[in-house]
Amino acid sequence: MRQAIVIGGGPAGSVSALLLARQGWSATLVEQHRFPRDKVCGECLSALGADVLARIGFFDQLLQHQPVRLVRTALHAPSGASATTELPRPMWGISRVVLDGLLLDGARREGVTIRQPARAEAIEPGPHPRIRLRDLQTNSIEDHSARCVIIADGKAALLGDDGPPPPTGDLGIKAHFTDVDGPADCIELFGTADCYGGLAPIEGGRWNAAFSVPADRVRKWRGHLDDIFSELLSENVTLARRLGPATRVGPWLASPLPRFRVRANWPRNIIPVGNAAAAIEPIGGEGMGLAIRSAELLAAALSRPRGRDVPDDHRLGTEYRKLWSARGLACRAAAVAVSSPRCANRFMPLVRAAPTSLRLALGLIGK
């Protein structure tokens, strides 16, 4: 039986493992954190990701957790100027606690062996890559080999001799709130002096607030996230109005924000997926959808007969670039524009006068 080891139990890793198990692989998934666990994320599932969940039989299960159907998007400049348009297709507000748990449980039901909490500490490339695995309950170290190793750790830390991509210096922060004075069917984007963030309702009557914060601002406030967020509120009129009556109901979470293109190549039989394959500006709210779709592409590639059990790296890389490249460019341009108050304040009246331009921009990021 063909064996695969998947490193990382987020959406990309769990979907990869469960699809391979359905194809007859012996799949082992390694996740270092205990679930349920929260993560820095915009917590909006795009139509791209919802389509994949429907194809693999998980969308109805997702609906049982009552995700919030998001049918509009709004952009808010620091001055209060705003523009709103309907999304081409609905997105879904859902927490990572729910989505990750749902998909990991699905992988377990498909026969995937779950090693949790455990950490992959090193990979030795080769025809059958070897993995050094540390059991975080017993602290014991084991060596395993497999026909294929899938890196779904979100940062490509173990992908070859080049190591992880260089950090951007930007920090992602996120927290949940209740009693937000905002629309219950809309994902909103707010520009500030040098960064941006999103606000969207999720299940359980909560809102998720997630922001990309540059390193200079983090250093200014010495990493105190409440102070950073208070300053962000002071720089956007609408954001302050939305969160004025709100109550934070969970801790602030913070994580470095990666940003890198699909690599030209990767070691034989060691394949990245999700944010380990590429990481784009999170402004588009496409992260979870891209992760899930890349897992579907990977599983399809491993199902193609080639005389060996690993995919055509060139073909899969081409499919990855089609998935990420245009979205990456569009999202980076949007982030630069929204993070400039002068640009955002001038752009908003144009969008209100010609809403089709906003819908065109949404199309460029895959909506």
LINGI-V114635 format. One record per residue. N is the residue number from 1. RES is the residue in one letter. NEAR is the number of other ideal C-beta (glycine too) atoms within 10 Angstrom. Layout:
n: {N	N}
res: {RES	RES}
near: {NEAR	NEAR}
This chain:
n: {1	2	3	4	5	6	7	8	9	10	11	12	13	14	15	16	17	18	19	20	21	22	23	24	25	26	27	28	29	30	31	32	33	34	35	36	37	38	39	40	41	42	43	44	45	46	47	48	49	50	51	52	53	54	55	56	57	58	59	60	61	62	63	64	65	66	67	68	69	70	71	72	73	74	75	76	77	78	79	80	81	82	83	84	85	86	87	88	89	90	91	92	93	94	95	96	97	98	99	100	101	102	103	104	105	106	107	108	109	110	111	112	113	114	115	116	117	118	119	120	121	122	123	124	125	126	127	128	129	130	131	132	133	134	135	136	137	138	139	140	141	142	143	144	145	146	147	148	149	150	151	152	153	154	155	156	157	158	159	160	161	162	163	164	165	166	167	168	169	170	171	172	173	174	175	176	177	178	179	180	181	182	183	184	185	186	187	188	189	190	191	192	193	194	195	196	197	198	199	200	201	202	203	204	205	206	207	208	209	210	211	212	213	214	215	216	217	218	219	220	221	222	223	224	225	226	227	228	229	230	231	232	233	234	235	236	237	238	239	240	241	242	243	244	245	246	247	248	249	250	251	252	253	254	255	256	257	258	259	260	261	262	263	264	265	266	267	268	269	270	271	272	273	274	275	276	277	278	279	280	281	282	283	284	285	286	287	288	289	290	291	292	293	294	295	296	297	298	299	300	301	302	303	304	305	306	307	308	309	310	311	312	313	314	315	316	317	318	319	320	321	322	323	324	325	326	327	328	329	330	331	332	333	334	335	336	337	338	339	340	341	342	343	344	345	346	347	348	349	350	351	352	353	354	355	356	357	358	359	360	361	362	363	364	365	366	367}
res: {M	R	Q	A	I	V	I	G	G	G	P	A	G	S	V	S	A	L	L	L	A	R	Q	G	W	S	A	T	L	V	E	Q	H	R	F	P	R	D	K	V	C	G	E	C	L	S	A	L	G	A	D	V	L	A	R	I	G	F	F	D	Q	L	L	Q	H	Q	P	V	R	L	V	R	T	A	L	H	A	P	S	G	A	S	A	T	T	E	L	P	R	P	M	W	G	I	S	R	V	V	L	D	G	L	L	L	D	G	A	R	R	E	G	V	T	I	R	Q	P	A	R	A	E	A	I	E	P	G	P	H	P	R	I	R	L	R	D	L	Q	T	N	S	I	E	D	H	S	A	R	C	V	I	I	A	D	G	K	A	A	L	L	G	D	D	G	P	P	P	P	T	G	D	L	G	I	K	A	H	F	T	D	V	D	G	P	A	D	C	I	E	L	F	G	T	A	D	C	Y	G	G	L	A	P	I	E	G	G	R	W	N	A	A	F	S	V	P	A	D	R	V	R	K	W	R	G	H	L	D	D	I	F	S	E	L	L	S	E	N	V	T	L	A	R	R	L	G	P	A	T	R	V	G	P	W	L	A	S	P	L	P	R	F	R	V	R	A	N	W	P	R	N	I	I	P	V	G	N	A	A	A	A	I	E	P	I	G	G	E	G	M	G	L	A	I	R	S	A	E	L	L	A	A	A	L	S	R	P	R	G	R	D	V	P	D	D	H	R	L	G	T	E	Y	R	K	L	W	S	A	R	G	L	A	C	R	A	A	A	V	A	V	S	S	P	R	C	A	N	R	F	M	P	L	V	R	A	A	P	T	S	L	R	L	A	L	G	L	I	G	K}
near: {6	15	17	26	27	35	30	28	28	29	33	32	30	32	30	33	34	28	23	27	22	16	14	10	25	16	27	20	28	26	26	18	16	10	14	12	15	17	16	21	23	29	33	27	27	27	17	19	27	23	16	24	25	12	10	19	11	20	17	9	13	21	14	9	17	14	24	24	13	24	13	15	24	18	25	26	26	21	14	14	19	17	21	16	18	14	19	12	13	17	29	26	25	26	22	22	20	19	27	24	17	18	26	24	15	20	24	17	10	16	13	26	14	19	21	18	16	21	17	23	12	12	20	14	15	12	10	14	19	16	21	14	21	18	14	16	10	9	7	10	11	12	10	17	14	22	19	24	29	29	30	31	27	21	20	24	13	21	23	15	6	10	10	14	18	9	13	16	14	20	22	20	22	24	22	23	20	14	13	23	12	18	17	13	14	20	23	25	23	29	29	24	15	14	22	26	25	22	26	28	25	24	18	14	13	21	25	25	27	20	26	24	25	17	13	10	19	18	10	13	15	8	11	12	19	11	13	21	21	12	15	23	16	13	16	24	17	22	25	15	14	22	23	11	11	18	10	14	14	15	11	16	17	17	14	14	19	21	21	19	16	21	17	9	9	21	19	14	22	23	26	28	30	30	25	31	30	25	23	25	24	24	23	27	27	28	25	28	26	27	26	29	25	29	30	20	20	28	24	14	18	23	14	10	6	11	4	12	15	19	22	13	16	10	13	24	19	12	19	23	16	12	21	23	14	15	22	23	15	20	23	15	15	20	22	13	17	24	18	18	17	9	14	23	15	13	20	20	12	11	20	16	9	12	13	9	15	21	16	10	19	19	12	15	21	21	19}
